[in-house]
């Protein structure tokens, strides 16, 4: 649970770093958007690195990446709808459902090669 919480927090920072300037940063020069985003992303790394170290005890590297991608999509959906004021169209929902099915297959079956 700690891993998922840390990954969620790190993805909130990364989403803001990557996409936050799209709404309010158009008046900024590009270099300023890059520098501000980089400092926000630094906070993301301070959470993502421990999340992956802690999680690697329980999950494989593949599973950690899949968790991170699912969390990223969930965070982005909330961000896009609430902050960017974009509509969540049906085709995006279908695409996300297919990704959720992919995540199910990553965790549903016991495989060899997981972290000890």
DSSP file (Angstrom, degrees, kcal/mol; ACC not computed):
  #  RESIDUE AA STRUCTURE BP1 BP2  ACC     N-H-->O    O-->H-N    N-H-->O    O-->H-N    TCO  KAPPA ALPHA  PHI   PSI    X-CA   Y-CA   Z-CA
    1    1 A X     >        0   0    0      0, 0.0     4,-2.4     0, 0.0     5,-0.2   0.000 360.0 360.0 360.0 -35.9    0.0    0.0    0.0
    2    2 A X  H  >  +     0   0    0      1,-0.2     4,-2.7     2,-0.2     5,-0.2   0.906 360.0  52.8 -60.4 -41.7    2.9    2.4    0.7
    3    3 A X  H  > S+     0   0    0      1,-0.2     4,-2.6     2,-0.2    -1,-0.2   0.931 110.5  45.7 -59.9 -47.0    4.2    1.8   -2.8
    4    4 A X  H  > S+     0   0    0      2,-0.2     4,-2.3     1,-0.2    -1,-0.2   0.892 113.1  50.2 -66.9 -39.4    0.9    2.7   -4.4
    5    5 A X  H  X S+     0   0    0     -4,-2.4     4,-2.4     2,-0.2    -2,-0.2   0.933 113.2  45.6 -63.3 -46.1    0.4    5.8   -2.2
    6    6 A X  H  X S+     0   0    0     -4,-2.7     4,-2.7     1,-0.2    -2,-0.2   0.901 113.4  49.9 -64.2 -41.0    3.9    7.0   -3.0
    7    7 A X  H  X S+     0   0    0     -4,-2.6     4,-2.3    -5,-0.2    -1,-0.2   0.878 109.9  51.5 -65.8 -36.8    3.4    6.4   -6.7
    8    8 A X  H  X S+     0   0    0     -4,-2.3     4,-1.8     2,-0.2    -2,-0.2   0.945 112.4  45.2 -63.6 -47.7    0.1    8.2   -6.6
    9    9 A X  H  X S+     0   0    0     -4,-2.4     4,-1.8     1,-0.2    -2,-0.2   0.913 113.3  50.2 -62.3 -43.1    1.7   11.3   -5.0
   10   10 A X  H  X S+     0   0    0     -4,-2.7     4,-2.3     1,-0.2    -1,-0.2   0.888 109.7  51.3 -64.0 -37.6    4.7   11.2   -7.4
   11   11 A X  H  X S+     0   0    0     -4,-2.3     4,-2.6     2,-0.2    -1,-0.2   0.812 103.9  57.3 -71.2 -29.4    2.3   11.0  -10.3
   12   12 A X  H  X S+     0   0    0     -4,-1.8     4,-2.0     2,-0.2    -1,-0.2   0.951 110.7  44.2 -62.3 -47.5    0.4   14.0   -9.1
   13   13 A X  H  X S+     0   0    0     -4,-1.8     4,-2.5     1,-0.2    -2,-0.2   0.912 114.6  48.9 -62.2 -42.6    3.6   16.0   -9.2
   14   14 A X  H  X S+     0   0    0     -4,-2.3     4,-2.8     2,-0.2     5,-0.3   0.893 109.5  51.3 -68.0 -38.8    4.6   14.6  -12.6
   15   15 A X  H  X>S+     0   0    0     -4,-2.6     4,-2.8     2,-0.2     5,-0.6   0.916 112.1  47.0 -63.2 -42.1    1.3   15.3  -14.1
   16   16 A X  H  X5S+     0   0    0     -4,-2.0     4,-1.7    -5,-0.2     5,-0.4   0.910 113.3  49.6 -64.0 -41.7    1.4   18.9  -12.9
   17   17 A X  H  <5S+     0   0    0     -4,-2.5     4,-0.3     1,-0.2    -2,-0.2   0.917 119.4  36.0 -63.7 -43.5    5.0   19.2  -14.2
   18   18 A X  H  <5S+     0   0    0     -4,-2.8    -2,-0.2    -5,-0.1    -1,-0.2   0.868 136.0  15.8 -79.9 -37.4    4.2   17.8  -17.6
   19   19 A X  H ><5S+     0   0    0     -4,-2.8     3,-1.5    -5,-0.3     4,-0.4   0.573  98.6  87.3-119.0 -12.5    0.7   19.3  -18.2
   20   20 A X  T >X<S+     0   0    0     -4,-1.7     4,-1.1    -5,-0.6     3,-1.1   0.856  86.8  57.4 -60.8 -37.1    0.1   22.1  -15.7
   21   21 A X  H 3> S+     0   0    0     -5,-0.4     4,-1.8    -4,-0.3    -1,-0.3   0.635  88.7  77.6 -70.3 -13.0    1.7   24.8  -17.9
   22   22 A X  H <4 S+     0   0    0     -3,-1.5    -1,-0.2     1,-0.2    -2,-0.2   0.822 101.7  37.2 -66.6 -29.7   -0.8   24.0  -20.7
   23   23 A X  H <4 S+     0   0    0     -3,-1.1    -2,-0.2    -4,-0.4    -1,-0.2   0.892 138.0   9.6 -88.8 -43.0   -3.6   25.9  -18.9
   24   24 A X  H  < S+     0   0    0     -4,-1.1     3,-0.5     1,-0.1    -3,-0.2   0.526 112.3  72.9-117.0  -8.0   -1.8   28.8  -17.4
   25   25 A X    ><  +     0   0    0     -4,-1.8     3,-1.3    -5,-0.3    -3,-0.1   0.285  58.5 104.1 -98.1  12.2    1.8   28.9  -18.8
   26   26 A X  T 3  S+     0   0    0      1,-0.3    -1,-0.2    -3,-0.1     4,-0.1   0.775  81.0  54.4 -66.5 -24.1    1.2   30.0  -22.3
   27   27 A X  T 3  S+     0   0    0     -3,-0.5    -1,-0.3     2,-0.1     2,-0.2   0.619  93.0  93.0 -82.0 -11.7    2.5   33.5  -21.5
   28   28 A X  S <  S-     0   0    0     -3,-1.3     2,-0.1    -7,-0.2    -3,-0.0  -0.487  85.9-110.3 -77.5 148.4    5.7   32.0  -20.1
   29   29 A X    >>  -     0   0    0     -2,-0.2     4,-1.7     1,-0.1     3,-0.7  -0.490  34.7-110.7 -68.1 153.7    8.8   31.6  -22.3
   30   30 A X  H 3> S+     0   0    0      1,-0.3     4,-2.3     2,-0.2     5,-0.2   0.871 116.7  58.3 -56.8 -39.9    9.5   28.0  -23.0
   31   31 A X  H 3> S+     0   0    0      1,-0.2     4,-2.4     2,-0.2    -1,-0.3   0.873 105.1  50.8 -60.3 -36.4   12.6   28.0  -20.9
   32   32 A X  H <> S+     0   0    0     -3,-0.7     4,-2.8     2,-0.2     5,-0.3   0.913 108.9  50.3 -68.3 -41.9   10.6   29.1  -17.8
   33   33 A X  H  X S+     0   0    0     -4,-1.7     4,-2.3     1,-0.2    -2,-0.2   0.895 112.3  49.1 -61.0 -39.2    8.0   26.3  -18.4
   34   34 A X  H  X S+     0   0    0     -4,-2.3     4,-2.4    -5,-0.2    -2,-0.2   0.934 113.1  45.3 -66.3 -46.5   10.9   23.8  -18.6
   35   35 A X  H  X S+     0   0    0     -4,-2.4     4,-2.1     2,-0.2    -2,-0.2   0.931 115.5  46.0 -65.4 -46.3   12.7   25.1  -15.4
   36   36 A X  H  X S+     0   0    0     -4,-2.8     4,-2.0     1,-0.2    -1,-0.2   0.930 114.6  48.7 -62.4 -44.4    9.5   25.2  -13.4
   37   37 A X  H  X S+     0   0    0     -4,-2.3     4,-2.7    -5,-0.3    -1,-0.2   0.885 108.5  54.4 -62.6 -38.2    8.4   21.8  -14.6
   38   38 A X  H  X S+     0   0    0     -4,-2.4     4,-1.7     2,-0.2    -1,-0.2   0.909 107.9  48.7 -63.4 -42.1   11.9   20.4  -13.8
   39   39 A X  H  X S+     0   0    0     -4,-2.1     4,-1.0     2,-0.2    -1,-0.2   0.879 112.7  47.9 -67.0 -36.4   11.7   21.6  -10.2
   40   40 A X  H >X S+     0   0    0     -4,-2.0     4,-1.3     1,-0.2     3,-0.6   0.910 109.9  53.2 -66.6 -41.1    8.2   20.1   -9.8
   41   41 A X  H 3X S+     0   0    0     -4,-2.7     4,-2.3     1,-0.2    -2,-0.2   0.808  97.9  65.2 -64.9 -29.3    9.5   16.8  -11.4
   42   42 A X  H 3X S+     0   0    0     -4,-1.7     4,-1.8     1,-0.2    -1,-0.2   0.901 100.7  50.7 -59.0 -39.9   12.3   16.7   -8.8
   43   43 A X  H <X S+     0   0    0     -4,-1.0     4,-0.8    -3,-0.6    -1,-0.2   0.883 106.9  55.4 -63.2 -37.8    9.6   16.3   -6.1
   44   44 A X  H >X S+     0   0    0     -4,-1.3     4,-2.8     1,-0.2     3,-1.0   0.924 106.8  49.0 -60.6 -44.8    8.2   13.4   -8.2
   45   45 A X  H 3X S+     0   0    0     -4,-2.3     4,-2.2     1,-0.3     5,-0.3   0.868 103.2  61.1 -64.0 -35.9   11.5   11.6   -8.3
   46   46 A X  H 3< S+     0   0    0     -4,-1.8     4,-0.3     1,-0.2    -1,-0.3   0.717 116.1  33.6 -64.6 -19.1   11.9   12.0   -4.5
   47   47 A X  H <X S+     0   0    0     -3,-1.0     4,-1.8    -4,-0.8    -2,-0.2   0.760 115.9  53.7-101.2 -36.1    8.7   10.0   -4.2
   48   48 A X  H  X S+     0   0    0     -4,-2.8     4,-2.3     2,-0.2     5,-0.2   0.891 103.8  54.8 -70.7 -39.7    9.0    7.6   -7.1
   49   49 A X  H  X S+     0   0    0     -4,-2.2     4,-2.2     1,-0.2     5,-0.2   0.952 112.5  41.7 -62.8 -49.8   12.5    6.2   -6.3
   50   50 A X  H  > S+     0   0    0     -5,-0.3     4,-3.0    -4,-0.3     5,-0.3   0.892 111.7  57.5 -64.0 -35.4   11.5    5.2   -2.7
   51   51 A X  H  X S+     0   0    0     -4,-1.8     4,-2.5     1,-0.2    -1,-0.2   0.923 110.4  43.0 -58.6 -43.6    8.2    3.8   -4.0
   52   52 A X  H  X S+     0   0    0     -4,-2.3     4,-1.8     2,-0.2    -1,-0.2   0.869 113.7  50.5 -73.2 -36.1   10.0    1.5   -6.4
   53   53 A X  H  < S+     0   0    0     -4,-2.2     4,-0.4    -5,-0.2    -2,-0.2   0.936 115.8  42.1 -65.4 -44.5   12.6    0.4   -3.9
   54   54 A X  H >< S+     0   0    0     -4,-3.0     3,-1.1     1,-0.2     4,-0.4   0.921 116.4  49.5 -66.0 -43.5    9.9   -0.4   -1.3
   55   55 A X  H >X S+     0   0    0     -4,-2.5     4,-3.3    -5,-0.3     3,-1.1   0.760  93.9  72.6 -69.4 -25.8    7.7   -2.0   -3.9
   56   56 A X  T 3< S+     0   0    0     -4,-1.8    -1,-0.2     1,-0.3    -2,-0.2   0.681  88.8  63.3 -68.1 -14.9   10.4   -4.2   -5.4
   57   57 A X  T <4 S+     0   0    0     -3,-1.1    -1,-0.3    -4,-0.4    -2,-0.2   0.850 119.5  23.5 -70.8 -34.5   10.3   -6.4   -2.3
   58   58 A X  T <4 S+     0   0    0     -3,-1.1     2,-0.3    -4,-0.4    -2,-0.2   0.757 124.7  44.3-102.3 -32.1    6.7   -7.3   -3.1
   59   59 A X  S  < S-     0   0    0     -4,-3.3     2,-0.1    55,-0.1    -1,-0.1  -0.770  76.8-115.8-117.9 157.9    6.4   -6.8   -6.8
   60   60 A X     >  -     0   0    0     -2,-0.3     4,-2.5    54,-0.1     5,-0.2  -0.393  38.1-104.6 -79.1 167.8    8.4   -7.6   -9.9
   61   61 A X  H  > S+     0   0    0      1,-0.2     4,-2.1     2,-0.2     5,-0.2   0.898 123.6  52.3 -59.5 -40.9    9.8   -4.8  -12.0
   62   62 A X  H  > S+     0   0    0      1,-0.2     4,-2.2     2,-0.2    -1,-0.2   0.930 110.1  47.8 -60.6 -45.8    7.2   -5.5  -14.6
   63   63 A X  H  > S+     0   0    0      1,-0.2     4,-2.7     2,-0.2    -2,-0.2   0.889 109.2  53.5 -65.1 -39.3    4.4   -5.2  -12.0
   64   64 A X  H  X S+     0   0    0     -4,-2.5     4,-2.5     1,-0.2    -1,-0.2   0.919 109.9  48.1 -60.2 -42.9    5.8   -2.0  -10.6
   65   65 A X  H  X S+     0   0    0     -4,-2.1     4,-2.2     2,-0.2    -2,-0.2   0.903 111.8  49.2 -65.4 -40.5    5.8   -0.4  -14.1
   66   66 A X  H  X S+     0   0    0     -4,-2.2     4,-2.3     2,-0.2    -2,-0.2   0.913 110.9  49.9 -66.5 -42.4    2.2   -1.6  -14.7
   67   67 A X  H  X S+     0   0    0     -4,-2.7     4,-2.7     1,-0.2     5,-0.2   0.936 110.7  50.9 -57.7 -46.2    1.1   -0.2  -11.3
   68   68 A X  H  X S+     0   0    0     -4,-2.5     4,-2.5     1,-0.2    -2,-0.2   0.890 110.2  48.4 -61.6 -40.2    2.8    3.1  -12.2
   69   69 A X  H  X S+     0   0    0     -4,-2.2     4,-2.3     2,-0.2    -1,-0.2   0.895 111.8  48.8 -68.5 -40.1    1.1    3.3  -15.6
   70   70 A X  H  X S+     0   0    0     -4,-2.3     4,-2.3     2,-0.2    -2,-0.2   0.935 113.5  47.1 -64.3 -45.4   -2.4    2.6  -14.1
   71   71 A X  H  X S+     0   0    0     -4,-2.7     4,-2.8     1,-0.2     5,-0.3   0.916 110.4  53.9 -61.1 -42.9   -1.8    5.2  -11.4
   72   72 A X  H  X S+     0   0    0     -4,-2.5     4,-2.6    -5,-0.2    -2,-0.2   0.920 109.8  47.0 -57.9 -45.6   -0.6    7.6  -14.0
   73   73 A X  H  X S+     0   0    0     -4,-2.3     4,-2.5     2,-0.2    -1,-0.2   0.907 112.5  48.8 -65.3 -41.9   -3.8    7.2  -16.1
   74   74 A X  H  X S+     0   0    0     -4,-2.3     4,-1.9     2,-0.2    -2,-0.2   0.930 113.6  46.6 -64.0 -44.5   -6.1    7.5  -13.1
   75   75 A X  H  X S+     0   0    0     -4,-2.8     4,-2.5     1,-0.2    -2,-0.2   0.918 113.1  50.2 -62.2 -42.9   -4.3   10.7  -11.9
   76   76 A X  H  X S+     0   0    0     -4,-2.6     4,-3.4    -5,-0.3     5,-0.3   0.884 105.7  55.5 -66.5 -37.8   -4.4   12.1  -15.5
   77   77 A X  H  X S+     0   0    0     -4,-2.5     4,-2.2     2,-0.2     5,-0.3   0.953 111.9  43.6 -57.5 -49.1   -8.1   11.4  -15.9
   78   78 A X  H  X S+     0   0    0     -4,-1.9     4,-2.7     1,-0.2     5,-0.4   0.927 116.4  47.9 -61.7 -45.3   -8.9   13.4  -12.8
   79   79 A X  H  X>S+     0   0    0     -4,-2.5     4,-2.4     1,-0.2     5,-1.7   0.926 112.3  47.9 -62.2 -47.4   -6.4   16.2  -13.8
   80   80 A X  H  <5S+     0   0    0     -4,-3.4     6,-2.9     3,-0.2    -1,-0.2   0.889 117.8  41.0 -64.5 -39.8   -7.7   16.4  -17.4
   81   81 A X  H  <5S+     0   0    0     -4,-2.2    -2,-0.2    -5,-0.3    -1,-0.2   0.938 126.6  30.6 -74.5 -47.1  -11.4   16.6  -16.3
   82   82 A X  H  <5S+     0   0    0     -4,-2.7    -3,-0.2    -5,-0.3    -2,-0.2   0.891 132.9  25.3 -83.2 -40.5  -11.0   18.9  -13.3
   83   83 A X  T  <5S+     0   0    0     -4,-2.4    -3,-0.2    -5,-0.4    -4,-0.1   0.912 131.1  33.6 -93.2 -49.5   -8.0   21.1  -14.2
   84   84 A X  S   <S-     0   0    0     -5,-1.7    -3,-0.2     2,-0.1    -4,-0.2   0.619  96.9-134.8 -83.3 -11.9   -7.9   21.1  -18.0
   85   85 A X        +     0   0    0     -6,-0.4     2,-0.3     1,-0.2    -4,-0.2   0.865  47.9 156.7  60.6  39.2  -11.7   20.9  -18.2
   86   86 A X        -     0   0    0     -6,-2.9     2,-0.3     1,-0.0    -1,-0.2  -0.675  44.3-113.8 -94.1 151.6  -11.6   18.3  -20.9
   87   87 A X        -     0   0    0     -2,-0.3     2,-1.2     1,-0.1    -1,-0.0  -0.656  18.1-131.9 -84.4 136.4  -14.4   15.9  -21.6
   88   88 A X        -     0   0    0     -2,-0.3    -1,-0.1     4,-0.0     2,-0.0  -0.757  33.7-157.1 -87.3  95.9  -13.8   12.2  -20.9
   89   89 A X    >>  -     0   0    0     -2,-1.2     4,-1.8     1,-0.1     3,-0.6  -0.266  25.4-109.7 -76.0 160.8  -15.1   10.7  -24.2
   90   90 A X  H 3> S+     0   0    0      1,-0.2     4,-2.4     2,-0.2     5,-0.2   0.855 116.0  56.8 -60.2 -37.9  -16.3    7.2  -24.6
   91   91 A X  H 3> S+     0   0    0      1,-0.2     4,-2.1     2,-0.2    -1,-0.2   0.836 105.8  50.9 -68.6 -30.1  -13.4    6.1  -26.7
   92   92 A X  H <> S+     0   0    0     -3,-0.6     4,-2.6     2,-0.2    -1,-0.2   0.905 109.2  51.3 -68.5 -40.9  -11.0    7.2  -24.0
   93   93 A X  H  X S+     0   0    0     -4,-1.8     4,-2.3     2,-0.2    -2,-0.2   0.924 110.5  48.6 -61.2 -44.3  -13.0    5.2  -21.4
   94   94 A X  H  X S+     0   0    0     -4,-2.4     4,-2.2     2,-0.2    -1,-0.2   0.920 111.0  50.5 -61.7 -44.1  -12.8    2.1  -23.7
   95   95 A X  H  X S+     0   0    0     -4,-2.1     4,-1.8     1,-0.2    -2,-0.2   0.917 111.2  48.5 -61.1 -42.9   -9.0    2.6  -24.1
   96   96 A X  H  X S+     0   0    0     -4,-2.6     4,-2.1     1,-0.2    -1,-0.2   0.868 108.5  54.3 -65.6 -36.0   -8.5    2.8  -20.4
   97   97 A X  H  X S+     0   0    0     -4,-2.3     4,-2.1     2,-0.2    -1,-0.2   0.904 106.3  51.5 -64.2 -40.2  -10.7   -0.3  -19.9
   98   98 A X  H  X S+     0   0    0     -4,-2.2     4,-2.0     1,-0.2    -1,-0.2   0.895 109.7  50.0 -62.4 -38.9   -8.4   -2.2  -22.2
   99   99 A X  H  X S+     0   0    0     -4,-1.8     4,-2.2     2,-0.2    -1,-0.2   0.871 107.8  53.7 -66.4 -35.7   -5.4   -1.1  -20.2
  100  100 A X  H  X S+     0   0    0     -4,-2.1     4,-2.2     2,-0.2    -2,-0.2   0.884 107.2  51.4 -65.1 -37.8   -7.1   -2.2  -17.0
  101  101 A X  H  X S+     0   0    0     -4,-2.1     4,-2.0     2,-0.2    -2,-0.2   0.901 108.4  52.0 -64.0 -40.3   -7.6   -5.7  -18.6
  102  102 A X  H  X S+     0   0    0     -4,-2.0     4,-1.4     1,-0.2    -2,-0.2   0.912 109.0  49.8 -61.8 -41.9   -3.9   -5.7  -19.4
  103  103 A X  H  X S+     0   0    0     -4,-2.2     4,-1.2     1,-0.2    -2,-0.2   0.889 106.6  56.3 -64.2 -38.4   -3.1   -4.8  -15.8
  104  104 A X  H >X S+     0   0    0     -4,-2.2     4,-2.4     1,-0.2     3,-0.8   0.934 106.4  49.4 -57.0 -46.9   -5.4   -7.7  -14.7
  105  105 A X  H 3X S+     0   0    0     -4,-2.0     4,-0.6     1,-0.2    -1,-0.2   0.805 105.5  58.4 -64.9 -28.6   -3.4  -10.2  -16.8
  106  106 A X  H 3< S+     0   0    0     -4,-1.4    -1,-0.2     1,-0.2    -2,-0.2   0.791 121.2  25.0 -69.8 -27.0   -0.1   -8.9  -15.3
  107  107 A X  H << S+     0   0    0     -4,-1.2    -2,-0.2    -3,-0.8    -1,-0.2   0.604 105.4  75.5-112.6 -15.4   -1.3   -9.7  -11.7
  108  108 A X  H  < S+     0   0    0     -4,-2.4     2,-0.4    -5,-0.2    -3,-0.1   0.738  90.1  56.8 -76.1 -23.6   -3.9  -12.5  -12.1
  109  109 A X  S  < S-     0   0    0     -4,-0.6     2,-0.5    -5,-0.2    -1,-0.0  -0.903  82.7-120.9-118.4 137.9   -1.5  -15.4  -12.8
  110  110 A X        +     0   0    0     -2,-0.4     2,-0.3     4,-0.0    -3,-0.1  -0.613  41.3 178.9 -74.4 121.6    1.4  -16.6  -10.7
  111  111 A X        -     0   0    0     -2,-0.5     3,-0.5    -4,-0.1     2,-0.2  -0.850  28.6-114.8-122.8 158.9    4.5  -16.4  -12.8
  112  112 A X  S    S+     0   0    0     -2,-0.3     0, 0.0     1,-0.2     0, 0.0  -0.518  90.9  56.8 -82.7 161.4    8.1  -17.2  -12.2
  113  113 A X  S    S+     0   0    0      1,-0.3    -1,-0.2    -2,-0.2     2,-0.1   0.527  70.1 137.8  94.8   6.4   10.6  -14.4  -12.2
  114  114 A X        -     0   0    0     -3,-0.5    -1,-0.3     1,-0.1   -54,-0.1  -0.483  65.4 -85.0 -80.9 159.0    9.0  -12.2   -9.5
  115  115 A X              0   0    0      1,-0.1    -1,-0.1    -2,-0.1   -55,-0.1  -0.314 360.0 360.0 -63.2 142.0   11.2  -10.5   -7.0
  116  116 A X              0   0    0     -3,-0.1    -1,-0.1   -57,-0.0   -59,-0.1   0.446 360.0 360.0 -87.8 360.0   12.1  -12.7   -4.0
